[in-house]
């Protein structure tokens, strides 16, 4: 199979391939681990998670969906391994593949998530809440936007 390359949105001197590789004016970029099993690349003024970049370029806009890794390997960013799913579908898929966390094994409970949302609505900063509850700022944002921990 021949590797197919397409330009990266807003970075016309960079390209992404259907095999999950990214190249620029000086050649292939070395992916960097993100700390949670995914890999990313840094382009001028933009950090891209490679799976999201491949999906955006070859599948199209996410429109509120998540990128799913069919084989559950977060480092396998080939187009043939990626698809869009809702958050619930993605979580069910992870559980079917045996890579989801059992209920209650995370750092938060529904009660803590509600407390976070209420305190954020009262003006507390997400960075402070993240530090207090031992989660990422992205988790705080997702709770506040109703993407996760929705009662």
Helices and strands as residue ranges (DSSP letters): E 5-8, E 11-17, E 22-24, E 27-28, E 32-33, E 39-43, E 46-49, H 50-58, E 66-69, G 79-81, E 82-85, H 87-96, H 110-121, H 126-133, H 137-144
